[in-house]
Amino acid sequence: MPRPARAHSESPMTRVELPEGRHFAVTWSIPDEFGGMTDAMLRRSAAFSRLGGVHVDVLTFDARPDTRLLEEALRARGSLADGVRLVNLYDWLREHPLPGGSLRLDRDVFSPLTDADTTEPVRNGDVVTSRIRRDDDGRMLQHDHYRHDGTLVLSDRRDTRERGTLGGRSVVLCDEEGRPVRSWRRIWPLYTAWLDALTAGEPSFVVVDSKTIARFMLTYRRPHVTTAHVVHGSHRAGPEEGHPIRRSRREVFEHLDDFDLVAVLSRRQADEVERLLGPRSNLAVIPNPRGGVPEPEVAVRPRDPDRAVVLAALTPRKRV
């Protein structure tokens, strides 16, 4: 992939010096209706482009078939700035070769889906972008991905030990003719190969926002790559878990030193992390960016200490 040129910054007065290299924001996906984490990530990426004069690639790992339409919609509503683009794993594989590696069909199962096997075709308009095979309980057993011309690009089977029963995995990458060229027993080595191709051995700066992909990013260490993890939500567990760190965050928090930088949003969060885990030289407090809206004039008056205001989406996760 050619090295991106630097984006145009607004004026010399607003220029911020960012390190030379490739800049990435890593998240699992961008849903149609997203919340604060994704909004903060897109605002930060826009600021990097606008004030720092760099291009930012937002990397996603989900298999939604319409990333290009999503990108157009985000630009139309002003959520995706010039100098920032979405790059999805499966879309990238459809258009780029991934050289190197090895093919082990003596060990890895390669059994592309047929129409008879398919329980769920996935379409982008009239084009079938992938086919899924599920068991009777709806669990995914195989997911095959296709290029726009119908050739197979990747076959991801998850019932290699016994057909129809989850267990074992075989991920097989195919060339432009649909012939197998690389294979893995897990999906993370594919993610690693993709990031290696994107960074291309050049100085690269990767900001990880999603806790879903943060576990993988703990394992991605390269001399030319600087990784930062932004902790957007609370890491504290409820009393019912019997552990101070919630289960979904535990593995990452037990290995925070594997990131070059860990950013939390407040001093209180940083203090809590250090009380639980001890001092961390890579821990920093960096609040999320916000828009340049002028502060309203608010009359100061006595407040009832038993009343409060909560600003949050009305979803069960917010526990309103």
N, C-alpha and C positions, 0 to 999 in steps of 0.2 A: 504494500500500500504506500503511495507517495506521501512524503511528509507534508502535513497541512501547512499552508502559509499562515502568517499571523493575521488575525482579524484587525479591522480598523477600529481604533479607539476613538472616543468622542472628541477629546481635545487634550492638548498637552497638560492642562491643569488637572485633569481627572486621571491621568495615567498612573497606574500602579505597576511596579516592576515585579513580574512573576518570572520564575525560573524558565529558561529556554528548555523546550522539550515538548513531549506530547502530554495532553491533559485529558483525563477521563473521569467521569462520574459513573459509579457502578451501583446498579439497583437490580432487583429481580425483575420487576415489571412496572409499567405505567398503566394503571387501570383507567377506564373512561372517566370515572368519577374518583379523583384522588384526593387525599387529605394533606395534612400539614407537612409530612416528611417529604413527599414528592414535590410539593410546592416550594419548600425550602431548598431542595436540591436544584430545581430549575432556576430559582432566583439566584442562587450562588453561582451556577454555571453561567447565567447571563451576566453577572457582575464580573466574572473572570474574563469573559469575552469583551464586555463593554469597557471595563476599566483597565484590564491587564493586557488587552490586545492579543489574546490567544484563542484558538479554536478549542472547543470542548466536545468530546464524543460521549454521549450518555449511553452506556452499554446496558442492554437488557438480555435476560436469559430465558424468558418465557417463550411459549410456542404460539402466541396469538398470531393469526394469519394476516393481519391488516396493519402492521406497524407503519407502513408508508402513509396510509390514510389517517392514522392517529397523528403522525407528525404534521401532516397538512392541517388537521383540525387544531392542534396545539398552536401552530403558527398563526392561524386565522384568528384565534381568540387572544393572542398576545402572550401565551404561556411559554413559548419556545422562541428564544431570541435569535437574531442573526449571529452566526458564529458558533451556534450550538446545534448539534444534530443527534438524532437517535440512530443507534446501530444495534440491531438485533442479531443474536448468534445465528439463528437459522436462516434469516435473510442473507446474512453475510456469507454463509456456507453455500447458499444457492448461487452466488455470483463469484466466489473466489476459491481457488484451490488451497488446500492446506497440506503443503508438502512435508516430507519427512515421516518419521514414525515407522511402524511395522504392521503387517497384516498377519494375524494368527488364526486362520480359519480352522486349524487343527485343534484349537482351544476354544475359540469364540464362535458362537452360533450365528449363521447368516441365513435367515429364512424370510425373505421379503413377503409382505402381506399380499394376498390376492383379494379380488372382490368378494370371494366366498368367505374369507377370514375376517373381513372388515365389519365391525359393528358400528363404526361412526366415522364417516368421511367428513373432513374439515375443509370448508371452501372459503375462498376469497373471491366473491362474485361468482363467476362460472368456473373458476380454476380450483381444482382440488389441490390444496397445499400439503395435506397430510391425511393419513388414514390411521385409525385407532382400533385396536382389538381389546375388548374388556371381558372380564369374567361375569358370571351371573349376578354378582354383587356390585357390579359397576367399577371394579378396580381395574386400572389400566395394566394390561399385560404386554402390549407392544404399541409403539408409535413410530410410524414410518413417515419421513418427510420427503417432499418432491420439489423439483425445480418447476418453473412455469411451463417447460416443454414436456413435463410428465416423467422425466427421468428421476430415478431414486437418488437422493443425496445423502440420506442418513437413515439407518434402521436401528431402532432402540428397543431391544426385547428384554423383558424383565421376568420371564418364566423359563429360564434356560435349564434348570435342573429337572423340572417336570412340567410338561406343557399343560397350561391351564391353572397352575399353582404358582403364586408369586415366590420367587427365589432365584438368585443368580441374575446376572445382567450381561448383555452383550450389545455393545455400541459399535456399529460398523459404518464407516464413511465411504462414500462411493465417488468415482470420478464423473466427468461430464457425460460419459456413456452409461452411467449407472452400474459400473463394475466396482467391486469392493477394493479399496486401496489401503485403509488403515482400520484397526480395531482395538477396542479397549474393553476391560471387564467392569469399568465404572465410568460415570459421566464426568467426574472431576478432571481426569486427564485430558478430555476433550476441551473443557474450559481452559485448562492450562495452555494447551496448544494454541487455542484461539488468542488468548492474551499475549502469548509469545509472538504470534504473527502481527498483532496490532501494535505492540510496542517496538518490534523489529530491532531490538538491541539498543535503541536510542534512549536517552534520559526520558523517563516517563513518570507522571505524577497521577496517582489513582486515589480518588476519594470514594470510600465505600459508605453508602447510606443505608442500604437495606440489611436488616438483621438476617433475612433469609439467605442472602449470598455471603454474609460476613464470615460464616463458618468455613466456606471454601476459600475465601480470600486470606484467611489465616495461613493457609498452606502455600500461597503464591508468593515466593520470595525470589527475587532476582536482583543482582547487583545494580542494574540500571533502573530499577523501579522503586519509587518511594510510595508507600501506602499510608493512607490516613483513614481512620474509621470515625464517622460522626454518629454518636449515640443520641438518637432523637427522643427516645422514650425512657420511661422508668425501667430500671433493672431490678428493683426491689420485689421480692416475692411476698405473698400473703402468708399469714401464720400457718395455714393448712399445708404448705409445701415442706415445712420443716427444714428450710434452707434459706439464708438471707437473699440469695440471688434466684430470680425466677428461672424455671427450667429452660425456657426458650433462649435465655441470654447466658446461661451458665458456662457453656463451653467457650464462648468468645471471651467472657470476662476472666476465665481462668488462664487465658493466654493473651492478655492485652499487650504484653511485651513483643508479640510477634508483629504488631503494627508499628510503623515508624512514629506515628502520631495518633492519639486518641483524643477526639474533641467532644466535650460535653457542653451542655448549653448554659449551665449556671455554676456558680461557685459552690452552691449547696450540693449539687450532684458530684462535683469533684471531691468535696470533703467526704461524702458518703462512700465513694469508691475507695478513697485512701484509708478510710476507717476499716473497710472490709478487707482490702487487699494490700495495704501498706503503701508507702510513697511510690509514685510512678513518675519517672523523669520524662516520659512521653505523653503525659496527661496535660491537656490544655483546656481552658474555658473559652469557647468561641460561640457566642449567641448566633442564632439564625438571622439572616438578613431580613429586612422589611422594606416595603416601598417608601418612597419619599413623600409621605402624606404629612402635612403640617399638624402639629399637636393642637387639639381643640382647647379653647379656653374653658376651663371647668371651675366653677365656683367651689371653693373649699368650705365645707360645712361639716359639723359633727356627724360621725357615722355610728350606727348601731353595730356594736361588735358581734352581735348574734346573727347578722345578716351578711350575705355574700352574693357575688355574682359569678356564675360559671359560664365560660365561653367554650363550647365544645360541640362536635357533631353528636346528634342523638342516635348513637349506635351503642350496642351492648359493650363494646370494648372500652368505651369512655366511662362506663359505670356511673352514669349520672343518677 
